[in-house]
Amino acid sequence: MLAKKTSKNQLTLPKKIADGFNGVDYFDVSVKDNSIVLKPVKIEPARKGLESMRDKIKSLGLDDTDIKKAIRWAR
């Protein structure tokens, strides 16, 4: 399939490809081996991201003393 670059450097994905990414509005774009790579990205509100971080910390069994030790070590 072909995708044409416009005068404003925009690409339009062919419908057949875009239909495979239903609900995806953003892609991470990179170059690898002279090819353009698009990876779908899920954008989450900052609050939700913070909650998931706290859940991960809790699941790892970390507490305030561990965090204080890590900060002391980093300094």
Predicted model as a PDB file, atoms N, CA, C, CB and O in Angstrom, pLDDT in the B-factor column:
MODEL        1                                                                  
ATOM      1  N   MET A   1       0.834  -1.181   0.000  1.00 89.00           N  
ATOM      2  CA  MET A   1       0.000   0.000   0.000  1.00 89.00           C  
ATOM      3  C   MET A   1       0.877   1.242   0.000  1.00 89.00           C  
ATOM      4  CB  MET A   1      -0.948  -0.001   1.207  1.00 89.00           C  
ATOM      5  O   MET A   1       1.988   1.243   0.529  1.00 89.00           O  
ATOM      6  N   LEU A   2       0.366   2.267  -0.588  1.00 91.00           N  
ATOM      7  CA  LEU A   2       1.092   3.530  -0.658  1.00 91.00           C  
ATOM      8  C   LEU A   2       0.443   4.575   0.236  1.00 91.00           C  
ATOM      9  CB  LEU A   2       1.156   4.033  -2.101  1.00 91.00           C  
ATOM     10  O   LEU A   2      -0.773   4.585   0.431  1.00 91.00           O  
ATOM     11  N   ALA A   3       1.274   5.446   0.769  1.00 90.00           N  
ATOM     12  CA  ALA A   3       0.809   6.618   1.496  1.00 90.00           C  
ATOM     13  C   ALA A   3       1.605   7.796   0.945  1.00 90.00           C  
ATOM     14  CB  ALA A   3       0.991   6.459   3.070  1.00 90.00           C  
ATOM     15  O   ALA A   3       2.831   7.731   0.852  1.00 90.00           O  
ATOM     16  N   LYS A   4       0.921   8.854   0.587  1.00 90.00           N  
ATOM     17  CA  LYS A   4       1.588  10.011  -0.008  1.00 90.00           C  
ATOM     18  C   LYS A   4       1.835  11.077   1.046  1.00 90.00           C  
ATOM     19  CB  LYS A   4       0.754  10.587  -1.164  1.00 90.00           C  
ATOM     20  O   LYS A   4       0.963  11.378   1.862  1.00 90.00           O  
ATOM     21  N   LYS A   5       3.045  11.649   1.018  1.00 92.00           N  
ATOM     22  CA  LYS A   5       3.382  12.766   1.899  1.00 92.00           C  
ATOM     23  C   LYS A   5       2.888  14.048   1.242  1.00 92.00           C  
ATOM     24  CB  LYS A   5       4.927  12.831   2.182  1.00 92.00           C  
ATOM     25  O   LYS A   5       3.178  14.303   0.073  1.00 92.00           O  
ATOM     26  N   THR A   6       2.140  14.858   1.996  1.00 93.00           N  
ATOM     27  CA  THR A   6       1.603  16.100   1.449  1.00 93.00           C  
ATOM     28  C   THR A   6       2.649  17.216   1.520  1.00 93.00           C  
ATOM     29  CB  THR A   6       0.324  16.514   2.206  1.00 93.00           C  
ATOM     30  O   THR A   6       3.737  17.030   2.064  1.00 93.00           O  
ATOM     31  N   SER A   7       2.304  18.364   0.968  1.00 95.00           N  
ATOM     32  CA  SER A   7       3.218  19.521   1.000  1.00 95.00           C  
ATOM     33  C   SER A   7       3.451  20.008   2.427  1.00 95.00           C  
ATOM     34  CB  SER A   7       2.657  20.671   0.144  1.00 95.00           C  
ATOM     35  O   SER A   7       4.425  20.713   2.690  1.00 95.00           O  
ATOM     36  N   LYS A   8       2.551  19.632   3.364  1.00 96.00           N  
ATOM     37  CA  LYS A   8       2.704  20.002   4.776  1.00 96.00           C  
ATOM     38  C   LYS A   8       3.336  18.871   5.583  1.00 96.00           C  
ATOM     39  CB  LYS A   8       1.345  20.376   5.378  1.00 96.00           C  
ATOM     40  O   LYS A   8       3.232  18.844   6.810  1.00 96.00           O  
ATOM     41  N   ASN A   9       3.993  17.934   4.889  1.00 94.00           N  
ATOM     42  CA  ASN A   9       4.672  16.790   5.516  1.00 94.00           C  
ATOM     43  C   ASN A   9       3.724  15.900   6.329  1.00 94.00           C  
ATOM     44  CB  ASN A   9       5.786  17.288   6.417  1.00 94.00           C  
ATOM     45  O   ASN A   9       4.121  15.343   7.352  1.00 94.00           O  
ATOM     46  N   GLN A  10       2.501  15.770   5.883  1.00 94.00           N  
ATOM     47  CA  GLN A  10       1.545  14.895   6.557  1.00 94.00           C  
ATOM     48  C   GLN A  10       1.342  13.629   5.739  1.00 94.00           C  
ATOM     49  CB  GLN A  10       0.197  15.619   6.781  1.00 94.00           C  
ATOM     50  O   GLN A  10       1.405  13.650   4.510  1.00 94.00           O  
ATOM     51  N   LEU A  11       1.097  12.524   6.443  1.00 92.00           N  
ATOM     52  CA  LEU A  11       0.788  11.257   5.787  1.00 92.00           C  
ATOM     53  C   LEU A  11      -0.632  10.856   6.138  1.00 92.00           C  
ATOM     54  CB  LEU A  11       1.794  10.149   6.202  1.00 92.00           C  
ATOM     55  O   LEU A  11      -1.087  11.057   7.264  1.00 92.00           O  
ATOM     56  N   THR A  12      -1.322  10.291   5.172  1.00 90.00           N  
ATOM     57  CA  THR A  12      -2.644   9.741   5.431  1.00 90.00           C  
ATOM     58  C   THR A  12      -2.508   8.228   5.368  1.00 90.00           C  
ATOM     59  CB  THR A  12      -3.718  10.273   4.404  1.00 90.00           C  
ATOM     60  O   THR A  12      -2.054   7.674   4.367  1.00 90.00           O  
ATOM     61  N   LEU A  13      -2.907   7.568   6.448  1.00 90.00           N  
ATOM     62  CA  LEU A  13      -2.827   6.112   6.465  1.00 90.00           C  
ATOM     63  C   LEU A  13      -3.944   5.529   5.601  1.00 90.00           C  
ATOM     64  CB  LEU A  13      -2.917   5.571   7.917  1.00 90.00           C  
ATOM     65  O   LEU A  13      -5.074   6.016   5.633  1.00 90.00           O  
ATOM     66  N   PRO A  14      -3.632   4.494   4.835  1.00 92.00           N  
ATOM     67  CA  PRO A  14      -4.692   3.839   4.069  1.00 92.00           C  
ATOM     68  C   PRO A  14      -5.776   3.318   5.010  1.00 92.00           C  
ATOM     69  CB  PRO A  14      -4.116   2.683   3.217  1.00 92.00           C  
ATOM     70  O   PRO A  14      -5.482   2.865   6.117  1.00 92.00           O  
ATOM     71  N   LYS A  15      -7.019   3.385   4.566  1.00 92.00           N  
ATOM     72  CA  LYS A  15      -8.161   2.989   5.392  1.00 92.00           C  
ATOM     73  C   LYS A  15      -7.996   1.571   5.939  1.00 92.00           C  
ATOM     74  CB  LYS A  15      -9.454   3.088   4.585  1.00 92.00           C  
ATOM     75  O   LYS A  15      -8.313   1.316   7.101  1.00 92.00           O  
ATOM     76  N   LYS A  16      -7.514   0.667   5.126  1.00 93.00           N  
ATOM     77  CA  LYS A  16      -7.348  -0.729   5.554  1.00 93.00           C  
ATOM     78  C   LYS A  16      -6.396  -0.831   6.750  1.00 93.00           C  
ATOM     79  CB  LYS A  16      -6.822  -1.588   4.386  1.00 93.00           C  
ATOM     80  O   LYS A  16      -6.608  -1.653   7.642  1.00 93.00           O  
ATOM     81  N   ILE A  17      -5.368  -0.015   6.770  1.00 93.00           N  
ATOM     82  CA  ILE A  17      -4.414  -0.006   7.889  1.00 93.00           C  
ATOM     83  C   ILE A  17      -5.032   0.684   9.099  1.00 93.00           C  
ATOM     84  CB  ILE A  17      -3.094   0.703   7.484  1.00 93.00           C  
ATOM     85  O   ILE A  17      -4.991   0.152  10.208  1.00 93.00           O  
ATOM     86  N   ALA A  18      -5.607   1.868   8.888  1.00 92.00           N  
ATOM     87  CA  ALA A  18      -6.178   2.649   9.986  1.00 92.00           C  
ATOM     88  C   ALA A  18      -7.298   1.887  10.694  1.00 92.00           C  
ATOM     89  CB  ALA A  18      -6.706   3.985   9.465  1.00 92.00           C  
ATOM     90  O   ALA A  18      -7.451   2.005  11.909  1.00 92.00           O  
ATOM     91  N   ASP A  19      -8.079   1.112   9.949  1.00 94.00           N  
ATOM     92  CA  ASP A  19      -9.169   0.338  10.555  1.00 94.00           C  
ATOM     93  C   ASP A  19      -8.657  -0.697  11.554  1.00 94.00           C  
ATOM     94  CB  ASP A  19      -9.979  -0.358   9.470  1.00 94.00           C  
ATOM     95  O   ASP A  19      -9.403  -1.130  12.432  1.00 94.00           O  
ATOM     96  N   GLY A  20      -7.413  -1.089  11.429  1.00 94.00           N  
ATOM     97  CA  GLY A  20      -6.823  -2.046  12.364  1.00 94.00           C  
ATOM     98  C   GLY A  20      -6.456  -1.428  13.709  1.00 94.00           C  
ATOM     99  O   GLY A  20      -6.068  -2.140  14.636  1.00 94.00           O  
ATOM    100  N   PHE A  21      -6.579  -0.102  13.818  1.00 94.00           N  
ATOM    101  CA  PHE A  21      -6.237   0.615  15.047  1.00 94.00           C  
ATOM    102  C   PHE A  21      -7.432   1.421  15.529  1.00 94.00           C  
ATOM    103  CB  PHE A  21      -5.021   1.539  14.825  1.00 94.00           C  
ATOM    104  O   PHE A  21      -7.335   2.625  15.765  1.00 94.00           O  
ATOM    105  N   ASN A  22      -8.547   0.745  15.670  1.00 92.00           N  
ATOM    106  CA  ASN A  22      -9.787   1.381  16.094  1.00 92.00           C  
ATOM    107  C   ASN A  22      -9.618   2.037  17.467  1.00 92.00           C  
ATOM    108  CB  ASN A  22     -10.929   0.353  16.130  1.00 92.00           C  
ATOM    109  O   ASN A  22      -9.136   1.398  18.402  1.00 92.00           O  
ATOM    110  N   GLY A  23     -10.004   3.283  17.592  1.00 90.00           N  
ATOM    111  CA  GLY A  23      -9.920   3.981  18.871  1.00 90.00           C  
ATOM    112  C   GLY A  23      -8.561   4.581  19.168  1.00 90.00           C  
ATOM    113  O   GLY A  23      -8.390   5.210  20.212  1.00 90.00           O  
ATOM    114  N   VAL A  24      -7.590   4.409  18.286  1.00 93.00           N  
ATOM    115  CA  VAL A  24      -6.249   4.976  18.496  1.00 93.00           C  
ATOM    116  C   VAL A  24      -6.165   6.304  17.749  1.00 93.00           C  
ATOM    117  CB  VAL A  24      -5.124   3.987  18.010  1.00 93.00           C  
ATOM    118  O   VAL A  24      -6.414   6.367  16.545  1.00 93.00           O  
ATOM    119  N   ASP A  25      -5.810   7.367  18.480  1.00 92.00           N  
ATOM    120  CA  ASP A  25      -5.688   8.686  17.865  1.00 92.00           C  
ATOM    121  C   ASP A  25      -4.239   9.153  17.764  1.00 92.00           C  
ATOM    122  CB  ASP A  25      -6.491   9.694  18.651  1.00 92.00           C  
ATOM    123  O   ASP A  25      -3.926  10.031  16.959  1.00 92.00           O  
ATOM    124  N   TYR A  26      -3.355   8.575  18.573  1.00 94.00           N  
ATOM    125  CA  TYR A  26      -1.957   9.019  18.614  1.00 94.00           C  
ATOM    126  C   TYR A  26      -1.011   7.854  18.381  1.00 94.00           C  
ATOM    127  CB  TYR A  26      -1.642   9.689  19.957  1.00 94.00           C  
ATOM    128  O   TYR A  26      -1.272   6.725  18.798  1.00 94.00           O  
ATOM    129  N   PHE A  27       0.103   8.153  17.700  1.00 95.00           N  
ATOM    130  CA  PHE A  27       1.145   7.169  17.445  1.00 95.00           C  
ATOM    131  C   PHE A  27       2.495   7.767  17.806  1.00 95.00           C  
ATOM    132  CB  PHE A  27       1.124   6.707  15.967  1.00 95.00           C  
ATOM    133  O   PHE A  27       2.748   8.948  17.570  1.00 95.00           O  
ATOM    134  N   ASP A  28       3.354   6.944  18.377  1.00 96.00           N  
ATOM    135  CA  ASP A  28       4.742   7.326  18.598  1.00 96.00           C  
ATOM    136  C   ASP A  28       5.463   7.061  17.279  1.00 96.00           C  
ATOM    137  CB  ASP A  28       5.399   6.526  19.811  1.00 96.00           C  
ATOM    138  O   ASP A  28       5.349   5.971  16.720  1.00 96.00           O  
ATOM    139  N   VAL A  29       6.197   8.039  16.784  1.00 96.00           N  
ATOM    140  CA  VAL A  29       6.852   7.924  15.486  1.00 96.00           C  
ATOM    141  C   VAL A  29       8.357   7.871  15.688  1.00 96.00           C  
ATOM    142  CB  VAL A  29       6.464   9.103  14.560  1.00 96.00           C  
ATOM    143  O   VAL A  29       8.925   8.691  16.409  1.00 96.00           O  
ATOM    144  N   SER A  30       9.003   6.899  15.044  1.00 97.00           N  
ATOM    145  CA  SER A  30      10.459   6.801  15.110  1.00 97.00           C  
ATOM    146  C   SER A  30      10.984   6.298  13.765  1.00 97.00           C  
ATOM    147  CB  SER A  30      10.906   5.856  16.271  1.00 97.00           C  
ATOM    148  O   SER A  30      10.217   5.888  12.894  1.00 97.00           O  
ATOM    149  N   VAL A  31      12.294   6.338  13.618  1.00 97.00           N  
ATOM    150  CA  VAL A  31      12.943   5.838  12.404  1.00 97.00           C  
ATOM    151  C   VAL A  31      13.853   4.690  12.801  1.00 97.00           C  
ATOM    152  CB  VAL A  31      13.748   6.969  11.669  1.00 97.00           C  
ATOM    153  O   VAL A  31      14.654   4.817  13.726  1.00 97.00           O  
ATOM    154  N   LYS A  32      13.729   3.561  12.096  1.00 96.00           N  
ATOM    155  CA  LYS A  32      14.585   2.406  12.356  1.00 96.00           C  
ATOM    156  C   LYS A  32      14.975   1.796  11.017  1.00 96.00           C  
ATOM    157  CB  LYS A  32      13.867   1.354  13.270  1.00 96.00           C  
ATOM    158  O   LYS A  32      14.120   1.451  10.203  1.00 96.00           O  
ATOM    159  N   ASP A  33      16.268   1.670  10.807  1.00 97.00           N  
ATOM    160  CA  ASP A  33      16.782   1.090   9.558  1.00 97.00           C  
ATOM    161  C   ASP A  33      16.168   1.750   8.322  1.00 97.00           C  
ATOM    162  CB  ASP A  33      16.508  -0.414   9.527  1.00 97.00           C  
ATOM    163  O   ASP A  33      15.730   1.072   7.393  1.00 97.00           O  
ATOM    164  N   ASN A  34      16.145   3.077   8.328  1.00 96.00           N  
ATOM    165  CA  ASN A  34      15.638   3.872   7.205  1.00 96.00           C  
ATOM    166  C   ASN A  34      14.147   3.644   6.932  1.00 96.00           C  
ATOM    167  CB  ASN A  34      16.434   3.553   5.956  1.00 96.00           C  
ATOM    168  O   ASN A  34      13.680   3.840   5.810  1.00 96.00           O  
ATOM    169  N   SER A  35      13.399   3.225   7.971  1.00 95.00           N  
ATOM    170  CA  SER A  35      11.957   3.035   7.857  1.00 95.00           C  
ATOM    171  C   SER A  35      11.249   3.845   8.935  1.00 95.00           C  
ATOM    172  CB  SER A  35      11.587   1.537   7.969  1.00 95.00           C  
ATOM    173  O   SER A  35      11.790   4.044  10.023  1.00 95.00           O  
ATOM    174  N   ILE A  36      10.055   4.305   8.639  1.00 94.00           N  
ATOM    175  CA  ILE A  36       9.232   5.008   9.622  1.00 94.00           C  
ATOM    176  C   ILE A  36       8.441   3.965  10.397  1.00 94.00           C  
ATOM    177  CB  ILE A  36       8.278   6.052   8.938  1.00 94.00           C  
ATOM    178  O   ILE A  36       7.772   3.115   9.810  1.00 94.00           O  
ATOM    179  N   VAL A  37       8.524   4.038  11.731  1.00 96.00           N  
ATOM    180  CA  VAL A  37       7.822   3.085  12.589  1.00 96.00           C  
ATOM    181  C   VAL A  37       6.772   3.842  13.394  1.00 96.00           C  
ATOM    182  CB  VAL A  37       8.817   2.330  13.534  1.00 96.00           C  
ATOM    183  O   VAL A  37       7.085   4.836  14.051  1.00 96.00           O  
ATOM    184  N   LEU A  38       5.537   3.376  13.343  1.00 95.00           N  
ATOM    185  CA  LEU A  38       4.437   3.970  14.109  1.00 95.00           C  
ATOM    186  C   LEU A  38       3.993   2.969  15.162  1.00 95.00           C  
ATOM    187  CB  LEU A  38       3.240   4.372  13.179  1.00 95.00           C  
ATOM    188  O   LEU A  38       3.704   1.814  14.850  1.00 95.00           O  
ATOM    189  N   LYS A  39       3.942   3.419  16.415  1.00 96.00           N  
ATOM    190  CA  LYS A  39       3.459   2.569  17.502  1.00 96.00           C  
ATOM    191  C   LYS A  39       2.283   3.268  18.167  1.00 96.00           C  
ATOM    192  CB  LYS A  39       4.592   2.268  18.538  1.00 96.00           C  
ATOM    193  O   LYS A  39       2.395   4.434  18.545  1.00 96.00           O  
ATOM    194  N   PRO A  40       1.148   2.572  18.319  1.00 95.00           N  
ATOM    195  CA  PRO A  40      -0.008   3.205  18.948  1.00 95.00           C  
ATOM    196  C   PRO A  40       0.284   3.605  20.387  1.00 95.00           C  
ATOM    197  CB  PRO A  40      -1.207   2.271  18.906  1.00 95.00           C  
ATOM    198  O   PRO A  40       0.963   2.888  21.121  1.00 95.00           O  
ATOM    199  N   VAL A  41      -0.238   4.761  20.775  1.00 94.00           N  
ATOM    200  CA  VAL A  41      -0.021   5.284  22.125  1.00 94.00           C  
ATOM    201  C   VAL A  41      -1.376   5.519  22.774  1.00 94.00           C  
ATOM    202  CB  VAL A  41       0.822   6.601  22.099  1.00 94.00           C  
ATOM    203  O   VAL A  41      -2.287   6.071  22.157  1.00 94.00           O  
ATOM    204  N   LYS A  42      -1.496   5.094  24.028  1.00 87.00           N  
ATOM    205  CA  LYS A  42      -2.714   5.345  24.787  1.00 87.00           C  
ATOM    206  C   LYS A  42      -2.446   6.518  25.720  1.00 87.00           C  
ATOM    207  CB  LYS A  42      -3.170   4.073  25.585  1.00 87.00           C  
ATOM    208  O   LYS A  42      -1.576   6.433  26.586  1.00 87.00           O  
ATOM    209  N   ILE A  43      -3.172   7.591  25.554  1.00 84.00           N  
ATOM    210  CA  ILE A  43      -3.012   8.776  26.380  1.00 84.00           C  
ATOM    211  C   ILE A  43      -3.936   8.641  27.590  1.00 84.00           C  
ATOM    212  CB  ILE A  43      -3.322  10.081  25.569  1.00 84.00           C  
ATOM    213  O   ILE A  43      -5.136   8.409  27.442  1.00 84.00           O  
ATOM    214  N   GLU A  44      -3.365   8.789  28.789  1.00 76.00           N  
ATOM    215  CA  GLU A  44      -4.143   8.708  30.017  1.00 76.00           C  
ATOM    216  C   GLU A  44      -4.025  10.020  30.785  1.00 76.00           C  
ATOM    217  CB  GLU A  44      -3.672   7.520  30.888  1.00 76.00           C  
ATOM    218  O   GLU A  44      -2.984  10.674  30.740  1.00 76.00           O  
ATOM    219  N   PRO A  45      -5.068  10.402  31.478  1.00 76.00           N  
ATOM    220  CA  PRO A  45      -4.968  11.603  32.313  1.00 76.00           C  
ATOM    221  C   PRO A  45      -3.862  11.437  33.352  1.00 76.00           C  
ATOM    222  CB  PRO A  45      -6.319  11.898  33.008  1.00 76.00           C  
ATOM    223  O   PRO A  45      -3.599  10.324  33.807  1.00 76.00           O  
ATOM    224  N   ALA A  46      -3.220  12.534  33.726  1.00 71.00           N  
ATOM    225  CA  ALA A  46      -2.120  12.481  34.684  1.00 71.00           C  
ATOM    226  C   ALA A  46      -2.538  11.842  35.998  1.00 71.00           C  
ATOM    227  CB  ALA A  46      -1.586  13.873  34.940  1.00 71.00           C  
ATOM    228  O   ALA A  46      -1.762  11.089  36.586  1.00 71.00           O  
ATOM    229  N   ARG A  47      -3.714  12.117  36.460  1.00 71.00           N  
ATOM    230  CA  ARG A  47      -4.191  11.573  37.728  1.00 71.00           C  
ATOM    231  C   ARG A  47      -4.230  10.049  37.683  1.00 71.00           C  
ATOM    232  CB  ARG A  47      -5.583  12.130  38.062  1.00 71.00           C  
ATOM    233  O   ARG A  47      -3.831   9.379  38.636  1.00 71.00           O  
ATOM    234  N   LYS A  48      -4.709   9.512  36.575  1.00 76.00           N  
ATOM    235  CA  LYS A  48      -4.783   8.066  36.436  1.00 76.00           C  
ATOM    236  C   LYS A  48      -3.377   7.460  36.442  1.00 76.00           C  
ATOM    237  CB  LYS A  48      -5.532   7.685  35.143  1.00 76.00           C  
ATOM    238  O   LYS A  48      -3.161   6.391  37.013  1.00 76.00           O  
ATOM    239  N   GLY A  49      -2.427   8.141  35.809  1.00 77.00           N  
ATOM    240  CA  GLY A  49      -1.056   7.659  35.786  1.00 77.00           C  
ATOM    241  C   GLY A  49      -0.454   7.626  37.181  1.00 77.00           C  
ATOM    242  O   GLY A  49       0.270   6.693  37.528  1.00 77.00           O  
ATOM    243  N   LEU A  50      -0.755   8.645  37.981  1.00 83.00           N  
ATOM    244  CA  LEU A  50      -0.256   8.713  39.344  1.00 83.00           C  
ATOM    245  C   LEU A  50      -0.843   7.587  40.183  1.00 83.00           C  
ATOM    246  CB  LEU A  50      -0.584  10.069  39.969  1.00 83.00           C  
ATOM    247  O   LEU A  50      -0.141   6.977  40.990  1.00 83.00           O  
ATOM    248  N   GLU A  51      -2.115   7.315  39.994  1.00 83.00           N  
ATOM    249  CA  GLU A  51      -2.757   6.234  40.741  1.00 83.00           C  
ATOM    250  C   GLU A  51      -2.136   4.887  40.387  1.00 83.00           C  
ATOM    251  CB  GLU A  51      -4.266   6.210  40.463  1.00 83.00           C  
ATOM    252  O   GLU A  51      -1.935   4.044  41.261  1.00 83.00           O  
ATOM    253  N   SER A  52      -1.834   4.684  39.108  1.00 83.00           N  
ATOM    254  CA  SER A  52      -1.232   3.407  38.709  1.00 83.00           C  
ATOM    255  C   SER A  52       0.180   3.273  39.268  1.00 83.00           C  
ATOM    256  CB  SER A  52      -1.207   3.278  37.176  1.00 83.00           C  
ATOM    257  O   SER A  52       0.615   2.170  39.599  1.00 83.00           O  
ATOM    258  N   MET A  53       0.909   4.409  39.377  1.00 84.00           N  
ATOM    259  CA  MET A  53       2.236   4.374  39.990  1.00 84.00           C  
ATOM    260  C   MET A  53       2.146   3.982  41.461  1.00 84.00           C  
ATOM    261  CB  MET A  53       2.927   5.737  39.848  1.00 84.00           C  
ATOM    262  O   MET A  53       2.929   3.165  41.946  1.00 84.00           O  
ATOM    263  N   ARG A  54       1.187   4.571  42.160  1.00 86.00           N  
ATOM    264  CA  ARG A  54       0.999   4.249  43.579  1.00 86.00           C  
ATOM    265  C   ARG A  54       0.626   2.782  43.755  1.00 86.00           C  
ATOM    266  CB  ARG A  54      -0.086   5.148  44.200  1.00 86.00           C  
ATOM    267  O   ARG A  54       1.093   2.125  44.686  1.00 86.00           O  
ATOM    268  N   ASP A  55      -0.215   2.269  42.860  1.00 88.00           N  
ATOM    269  CA  ASP A  55      -0.588   0.854  42.919  1.00 88.00           C  
ATOM    270  C   ASP A  55       0.624  -0.040  42.710  1.00 88.00           C  
ATOM    271  CB  ASP A  55      -1.659   0.537  41.871  1.00 88.00           C  
ATOM    272  O   ASP A  55       0.766  -1.060  43.384  1.00 88.00           O  
ATOM    273  N   LYS A  56       1.498   0.334  41.781  1.00 87.00           N  
ATOM    274  CA  LYS A  56       2.704  -0.466  41.520  1.00 87.00           C  
ATOM    275  C   LYS A  56       3.624  -0.451  42.735  1.00 87.00           C  
ATOM    276  CB  LYS A  56       3.455   0.066  40.276  1.00 87.00           C  
ATOM    277  O   LYS A  56       4.151  -1.493  43.124  1.00 87.00           O  
ATOM    278  N   ILE A  57       3.823   0.718  43.337  1.00 89.00           N  
ATOM    279  CA  ILE A  57       4.660   0.831  44.532  1.00 89.00           C  
ATOM    280  C   ILE A  57       4.107  -0.061  45.643  1.00 89.00           C  
ATOM    281  CB  ILE A  57       4.739   2.305  45.009  1.00 89.00           C  
ATOM    282  O   ILE A  57       4.855  -0.755  46.331  1.00 89.00           O  
ATOM    283  N   LYS A  58       2.794  -0.029  45.803  1.00 89.00           N  
ATOM    284  CA  LYS A  58       2.146  -0.841  46.829  1.00 89.00           C  
ATOM    285  C   LYS A  58       2.322  -2.333  46.532  1.00 89.00           C  
ATOM    286  CB  LYS A  58       0.651  -0.488  46.926  1.00 89.00           C  
ATOM    287  O   LYS A  58       2.592  -3.120  47.440  1.00 89.00           O  
ATOM    288  N   SER A  59       2.169  -2.721  45.264  1.00 93.00           N  
ATOM    289  CA  SER A  59       2.295  -4.134  44.894  1.00 93.00           C  
ATOM    290  C   SER A  59       3.719  -4.647  45.089  1.00 93.00           C  
ATOM    291  CB  SER A  59       1.868  -4.338  43.446  1.00 93.00           C  
ATOM    292  O   SER A  59       3.928  -5.842  45.301  1.00 93.00           O  
ATOM    293  N   LEU A  60       4.696  -3.744  45.016  1.00 93.00           N  
ATOM    294  CA  LEU A  60       6.090  -4.129  45.240  1.00 93.00           C  
ATOM    295  C   LEU A  60       6.437  -4.184  46.735  1.00 93.00           C  
ATOM    296  CB  LEU A  60       7.022  -3.148  44.526  1.00 93.00           C  
ATOM    297  O   LEU A  60       7.531  -4.604  47.112  1.00 93.00           O  
ATOM    298  N   GLY A  61       5.501  -3.760  47.565  1.00 93.00           N  
ATOM    299  CA  GLY A  61       5.723  -3.799  49.006  1.00 93.00           C  
ATOM    300  C   GLY A  61       6.628  -2.683  49.513  1.00 93.00           C  
ATOM    301  O   GLY A  61       7.237  -2.811  50.575  1.00 93.00           O  
ATOM    302  N   LEU A  62       6.721  -1.590  48.758  1.00 92.00           N  
ATOM    303  CA  LEU A  62       7.565  -0.468  49.167  1.00 92.00           C  
ATOM    304  C   LEU A  62       6.775   0.456  50.089  1.00 92.00           C  
ATOM    305  CB  LEU A  62       8.091   0.312  47.931  1.00 92.00           C  
ATOM    306  O   LEU A  62       5.554   0.572  49.982  1.00 92.00           O  
ATOM    307  N   ASP A  63       7.505   1.114  51.004  1.00 90.00           N  
ATOM    308  CA  ASP A  63       6.847   2.080  51.886  1.00 90.00           C  
ATOM    309  C   ASP A  63       7.680   3.355  51.955  1.00 90.00           C  
ATOM    310  CB  ASP A  63       6.639   1.484  53.308  1.00 90.00           C  
ATOM    311  O   ASP A  63       8.662   3.500  51.228  1.00 90.00           O  
ATOM    312  N   ASP A  64       7.289   4.274  52.827  1.00 88.00           N  
ATOM    313  CA  ASP A  64       7.965   5.576  52.923  1.00 88.00           C  
ATOM    314  C   ASP A  64       9.452   5.442  53.217  1.00 88.00           C  
ATOM    315  CB  ASP A  64       7.314   6.421  53.999  1.00 88.00           C  
ATOM    316  O   ASP A  64      10.258   6.200  52.676  1.00 88.00           O  
ATOM    317  N   THR A  65       9.828   4.489  54.066  1.00 91.00           N  
ATOM    318  CA  THR A  65      11.260   4.350  54.407  1.00 91.00           C  
ATOM    319  C   THR A  65      12.064   3.921  53.183  1.00 91.00           C  
ATOM    320  CB  THR A  65      11.454   3.322  55.553  1.00 91.00           C  
ATOM    321  O   THR A  65      13.196   4.369  53.002  1.00 91.00           O  
ATOM    322  N   ASP A  66      11.490   3.055  52.338  1.00 92.00           N  
ATOM    323  CA  ASP A  66      12.184   2.645  51.111  1.00 92.00           C  
ATOM    324  C   ASP A  66      12.384   3.830  50.179  1.00 92.00           C  
ATOM    325  CB  ASP A  66      11.399   1.537  50.390  1.00 92.00           C  
ATOM    326  O   ASP A  66      13.438   3.977  49.560  1.00 92.00           O  
ATOM    327  N   ILE A  67      11.368   4.667  50.088  1.00 85.00           N  
ATOM    328  CA  ILE A  67      11.458   5.827  49.208  1.00 85.00           C  
ATOM    329  C   ILE A  67      12.491   6.818  49.738  1.00 85.00           C  
ATOM    330  CB  ILE A  67      10.083   6.507  49.068  1.00 85.00           C  
ATOM    331  O   ILE A  67      13.261   7.389  48.965  1.00 85.00           O  
ATOM    332  N   LYS A  68      12.509   7.022  51.045  1.00 91.00           N  
ATOM    333  CA  LYS A  68      13.513   7.923  51.644  1.00 91.00           C  
ATOM    334  C   LYS A  68      14.913   7.392  51.415  1.00 91.00           C  
ATOM    335  CB  LYS A  68      13.260   8.097  53.154  1.00 91.00           C  
ATOM    336  O   LYS A  68      15.822   8.166  51.116  1.00 91.00           O  
ATOM    337  N   LYS A  69      15.110   6.072  51.551  1.00 93.00           N  
ATOM    338  CA  LYS A  69      16.421   5.465  51.295  1.00 93.00           C  
ATOM    339  C   LYS A  69      16.833   5.654  49.836  1.00 93.00           C  
ATOM    340  CB  LYS A  69      16.399   3.965  51.648  1.00 93.00           C  
ATOM    341  O   LYS A  69      17.997   5.932  49.550  1.00 93.00           O  
ATOM    342  N   ALA A  70      15.885   5.506  48.919  1.00 91.00           N  
ATOM    343  CA  ALA A  70      16.182   5.667  47.500  1.00 91.00           C  
ATOM    344  C   ALA A  70      16.586   7.107  47.181  1.00 91.00           C  
ATOM    345  CB  ALA A  70      14.971   5.259  46.655  1.00 91.00           C  
ATOM    346  O   ALA A  70      17.506   7.340  46.397  1.00 91.00           O  
ATOM    347  N   ILE A  71      15.901   8.058  47.787  1.00 92.00           N  
ATOM    348  CA  ILE A  71      16.243   9.470  47.563  1.00 92.00           C  
ATOM    349  C   ILE A  71      17.623   9.762  48.132  1.00 92.00           C  
ATOM    350  CB  ILE A  71      15.184  10.409  48.207  1.00 92.00           C  
ATOM    351  O   ILE A  71      18.427  10.442  47.494  1.00 92.00           O  
ATOM    352  N   ARG A  72      17.905   9.249  49.334  1.00 94.00           N  
ATOM    353  CA  ARG A  72      19.215   9.448  49.940  1.00 94.00           C  
ATOM    354  C   ARG A  72      20.309   8.847  49.055  1.00 94.00           C  
ATOM    355  CB  ARG A  72      19.259   8.824  51.349  1.00 94.00           C  
ATOM    356  O   ARG A  72      21.360   9.455  48.855  1.00 94.00           O  
ATOM    357  N   TRP A  73      20.050   7.648  48.528  1.00 95.00           N  
ATOM    358  CA  TRP A  73      21.018   6.977  47.650  1.00 95.00           C  
ATOM    359  C   TRP A  73      21.249   7.794  46.371  1.00 95.00           C  
ATOM    360  CB  TRP A  73      20.526   5.551  47.292  1.00 95.00           C  
ATOM    361  O   TRP A  73      22.383   7.927  45.912  1.00 95.00           O  
ATOM    362  N   ALA A  74      20.168   8.338  45.800  1.00 96.00           N  
ATOM    363  CA  ALA A  74      20.277   9.095  44.546  1.00 96.00           C  
ATOM    364  C   ALA A  74      21.049  10.400  44.722  1.00 96.00           C  
ATOM    365  CB  ALA A  74      18.890   9.395  43.997  1.00 96.00           C  
ATOM    366  O   ALA A  74      21.716  10.871  43.801  1.00 96.00           O  
ATOM    367  N   ARG A  75      20.949  10.969  45.910  1.00 94.00           N  
ATOM    368  CA  ARG A  75      21.657  12.235  46.156  1.00 94.00           C  
ATOM    369  C   ARG A  75      23.132  11.962  46.367  1.00 94.00           C  
ATOM    370  CB  ARG A  75      21.068  12.977  47.381  1.00 94.00           C  
ATOM    371  O   ARG A  75      23.907  12.893  46.589  1.00 94.00           O  
TER     372      ARG A  75                                                      
ENDMDL                                                                          
END                                                                             
